[in-house]
Structure formats: C-alpha cells, structure tokens
Amino acid sequence: MTRWSSSTSNWISSTAKNGGWIINDETALYLRTLKDSGGNYLWNHSDNTILGKRVEYSNYMSVISSGNKAIAFGNFSFFWIVDRQSLAVKVLKEKYILEGQIGYAAYERLDAKLILPGAVKVLQLA
C-alpha cells in the first residue's frame, strides 16, 4: 500500500502552486483507487485532479512498477521547449506519381530544458 507523507503534501501545496501531475494511463488506473488516512480518494473524479492539482497523461511516462519513474509532479512552466530549426516541408511528387498522389515530409528540430530543476520532482517507486 502506498502512503503519502505530510512532507509530500506540504511540498505539493507550498512549492508547486501552479503544479500538475504527469502520468500514463496505467498509472492513472492505479492512482484512482488510492485513499488517504481518512478514507477519502486522493483522486478527485469530478475535476480530474490529485490533491487539488491537475492531471495530464503521457504515453512516454513509465508504467507503474518497482524501480520505474512513473509519476512526475511540478510546475512545468519551467520546462522550456525551444525551436532550434523552423518547420521545413518538402513536397514528394516523384515518390507517389504512380498512384496520382503527392506526399509531404515535414521536419522540425526542437530542444528542451528544465530551467529550474527544483520545479519538477519525479517519483521513483520502490
């Protein structure tokens, strides 16, 4: 059984005022069943929040199992995504000429960095 400590709840309420959760679908199914010591669900089903903070889903997060980093929480406005190379589109007429179609290939180069490392925490399961 997973227990939430008071220090975890304090960090969530004070440090990450604009925080949110990132989890995958399988982790969400598990977290929807967790309750606090008073028997209340941690997940608020009416507004899709955990401890009052919004939940976002990503298939790139690990599944919930021992040793995986399956839950991320924090203020993701400090995670900056930068456009390194603008979107370039190529028309591929020759490749699809026999089918009477035109293809398109698009390329864009991005970079990202968490500029305030303390803004996001990742929970590694024991």
N, C-alpha and C positions, 0 to 999 in steps of 0.2 A: 504494500500500500504506500502511495506517495503522500508525504506530508509537506505542507507549506509552513516554513518557519516565519516568525514575526519579523525577522530581519529581511526576508524576501519581500513580504508585504510592505514594509517600511520603504525599501528601495523603490518598489514599484510606484508607491503613492507619492514619494517626495522627489526622486531623481528624474523620473521619466514622466513628467506631467503630460507631455504630448505623445506618450509611448503607445506602442501596439505590439501585438504578437505576430510572429510568422511561423506557421506550422504546415505540415502536409495533411492530406485528408485522413490518413490512417491514424495519425496522432490526434486529430480533432475528434475522431470517434471515441478514442480512449478518454480524452480530457473531458468530454461531455458527461462522463459518469462519475467524476471526482467530486467529493463533498468536503467541506471544511469541518472543524470540530463540532459545530452546531448543527450539522446535518444538512446544511444548505449547499446546493450545487455551486461550484466555482464558476461554471459557465452559465451566463445568463442567456437562455434560449430566445427570449423575446427580442433582444437587440444585438445578439451575436458578439458578446463581449466576455472576457475573462477578467474578474476582479475590476470591472468597470473600464477595461481597455479593449479597443477594437481588435478583431482577429482577421488576419489576412492569410491566404493559402498559397503555398508554393510547392510544386512537384519537385523542386530542387532541394528541399529540406529532407534530411534523413528520416527514415521510418523510426518509430519509437521502439527501441530495443537497447539492451545493455551495451554501453560503450559508445553509442551514437550521440551526435549533437542534433537533437530532434526539435528543439524549441529555441527560438530567438525572441528576445524582448528588448525594446528600447525605443529611442526616438530616432527613427530612420530618416529624419530630415537632415541629419548629419552624415548620411551616406550619399555622397555626391556622384552623379553619373555625368561624364564629360564626353562630348562629341569630339573624337580625335580626327576623324575623316568624315566629311559630309556624305550623305547618301548619294551613291552613284548608281545609275540604272543603265543597263545595256540591253539593246534590242537584239534578239536572237532569231533573225529571219531565216537563215540558212538551215538551221537545225530542224525546223518544223515545216519546211517548204512542201514536203511531200504530203503532209496532212492538211495543207492550206491554213496553217495556223502561224501565229507569231508568239515567240516566247520572250520572257523578260527575266533578267538576272539583276538583283539589287545587292549592293554591298554597302556596309556602314561599319566603321570602326569606332568602338566605344571603350572607355576606361572608367573605372570606378574606385572610390576610396572612402573609407570611413574616416572622416577628418577629426572626429572626437572619439577616440577608442572607448571611453567610458560610457558613451551614449547607448551602446548596444551590448547586451550580455547574451551568451549562448549557454544553454543548459545541457551539460553532458550527463547522460544517465549512467548510474552505477550498475 
